Amino acid sequence: MSRHGVPIRLTDERWAHITEEHGELTGMRDAVLDAVANSARVFAGTVGELLGLKQAGEGKWLVVVYRELRDDGFVFTVFLTRRIAWLERRKQLWP
């Protein structure tokens, strides 16, 4: 469930693809879903997607890129980063 109350899907197929590209996320599926539900901040993407941001350790941030539709939504990708200045230049949607 997103901050806006929209159920967000993370299929096994999508998760396998994400962890194939970002092996450091293996074992963090629950943390990813929690980052959508309990994002510290949510930013607007460039083409309708949302970027949920949640701290994932000292100086490390989990960024979940997802889309909300009318009745549900889905995760595009996820990554860890230490640099969020680029994100802070985007429009903040929550809080």
Buried (B, 14 or more C-beta within 10 A) or exposed (E): EBBEEBEBEBEEEBBEEBBEEBEEBEEBBEBBBBBBBEBEBBBEBEEEBBBBBBEBEEEEBBBBBBBBEEEEBBBBBBBBBEEBEEBEEBEEBBE
